[in-house]
Amino acid sequence: MLDAPFTGLTRDSWATVADQLLLSLRPWAAPDHARIDLPGQQSAYGPDSDSLEAFARSFLLAAIRLKGDDGKDPHDLAGWYAEGLRAGTDPASPHAWPRPDQLGQAKVEACSIALGLHLSRAWLWDRLDDRDRAQIVAWLATVVGEKYPPINWVWFQIVVETFLKSVEGPWSREDIDSGLAVHESLYRSSGWYADGPERAFDHYNGWALHVYPLLWASMDSELCEPTLESAWRERLTAFLDSAVHLVGGNGAPLVQGRSLTYRFAAAAPFWIGAITGATDLPPGLLRRTSSGMLKHFLDHGVPDQRGLLTLGWYDEWPAIAQSYSGPGSPYWAVKGMLGLMLPADHPVWTAAEEPLPVERSDFTRELREPGWLVSGTQSDGIVRIVNHGTDHSVPGDQRADSPLYARLGYSTHTMPPLSTSYWAQPLENSVTIVHPELGLSHRNGFTATGSGSSIATTHWVRTTDDHGPEHGSGRGGAVTPGPTVTIASALRGSHEVRAARIAPDAVVEPGWLLEISGWPLTSSIPQAAVLGERAEIRTAELLSSVEGSVGFGSVDVRRADEAEALGDHTAIPIARASAVPGQVFVAIVSLSGGRPEPVPDIAVDGDNVRVTWSDGGDEILSFG
């Protein structure tokens, strides 16, 4: 395809996928369409919540299709979903939905319903009779005056009440102003929001905290202050400049953070940039980025043979989900299809795809707000980050590390072990103290001292004490304190130089070890080898290695079965040494497509580590 040389996807391709997603849900729907009961693992909130989720999220996609095609409706999407809205909001119906004031998750889904009604208003809402409209308003109106968590959830109330205002229903200016104040409190800098008071930097930046504000601004110009909309546009512009560097040459988004089962929802902020013009990225790059994400999942069997989005990444793998996720949850991915709101002659659909940053050249970037160093390598399309600023926690918190947030490394080509049996142990991409009975220590609650360094008060956590829901954070439990460890990283190309020093005055018991672990690779049979001071793992496409450069006594390979969604067998290279206070330990941690550039030279002089890269550049990691 001349205008889509990277993905081959046109607007018609997207529309076909969207329609197939919608039509594939119909066999699972009740005769009145109010319930869509999908197969799969239920959420903690039960089948009524899960069914509503499937309806509401897919209705948003139907509304996007109606909006983008100016009401052209060969599949009777408006009529089909109108029936479901009628039955779901009828208190006398056997399939009446739980109301937002009865079920927290209904607060979320009410937003998709309200936004869908707004987008499809001319073809659905305006054609309902007065009784149906009154019923829907009464159901939505139960959000008014309700309390919402001070995270992205505030937008669910703002959007619903703004729609209610537009149809002369009940609404509260106080609710909207309060939600906007929370949203502003979440903003940090350089286009990045934290999803709450914790260091929660993840895809909710894109598919929630940048998407809803500018969509909402178009719903009611009287409610949105021009200066606020201008600030949101500037923030989105800055964020997209960072976010486009976090997409791999394979089209995959960064595999980091909760709700990964939403998959190509990560395309949403790029479409908002196209819809609003709030971006410096050219239309062809926006198109290539978004289409690349969709194609990545299409190429890996998503949706499945039934046409369904399942709990998983590629194939169904329920362990990827948090406790709030059920079989309808993956349909949040429809926000990654917002581009279908735009007509076929919009520049984002007519411009030829342009290469991603990682397809143009190697790059290294520093993202100060999430505390990430980013490296992209053109030869293999891998984007990798080194993380010294995100843990979905606050400084001093002594919960266990979350594998979704607290690891030292994440990439577009690897996935951390996420199955329940491995959740409590930082198996990979970590610096840990190894206790002979308690196992691997945690760094959650560390102090960030820069994008490339942090100080961890290590600790061990008896996570079996924690019986609460799993929402992405680390697990709690009885804590055993460990020594303070300073960690510093330098990143270029395929290689991270990872250095660590246990505090000189730390108390370290005999038998304790210091371990540096590398990138996890997963396949049917990952090939592992120990070659002197280097442990490496190979799959058909990737090479992961750890080389114990300074201070290490041995290297090895850790294995884990059924640990994550990319395959059955995971292998991780590690380096270990006796834990000695005051000593500087250095390892070279690498991830490549099999042909990495030469490793850097390392020289330790007292508290300083000099890194000389193969291109001649120098960096100093200092522990002084």
Secondary structure, 3 states (H helix, E strand, C coil): CCCCCCCCCCHHHHHHHHHHHHHHHHHHECCCCCCECCCCCCCCCCHHHHHHHHHHHHHHHHHHHHHHCCCCCCCCHHHHHHHHHHHHCCCCCCCCCCCCCCCHHHHHHHHHHHHHHHHCCCCCHHHCCHHHHHHHHHHHHHHCCCCCCCCCCHHHHHHHHHHHHHCCCCCCHHHHHHHHHHHHHHEEECCEECCCCCCCCCCHHHHHHCHHHHHHHCCCCCCCCHHHHHHHHHHHHHHHHHHHHHECCCCCECCCCCCHHHHHHHHHHHHHHHHHCCCCCCHHHHHHHHHHHHHHHHHCCCCCCCCCCCCECCCECHHHCCCCCCCCHHHHHHHHHHHHHCCCCCHHHHCCCCCCHHHHCCEEEEECCCCEEEEEECCCCEEEEEECCCCCCCCCCCCCCCCCCCCCEEECCCCCCCCHHHCCCCCCCCEEEEECCCEECECCCCEEEECCEEEEEEEEEEHHHCCCCCCCCCCCCEEEEEEEEEEEEEEECCEEEEEEEECCCCCCCCCCEEEEECCCEEECCCEEEEECCEEEEECCCCEEEEEEEECCCEEEEEEEEEEECCEEEEEEEEEEEECCCCCEEEEEEEEECCCCCCCCEEEEECCEEEEECCCCCEEEEECC
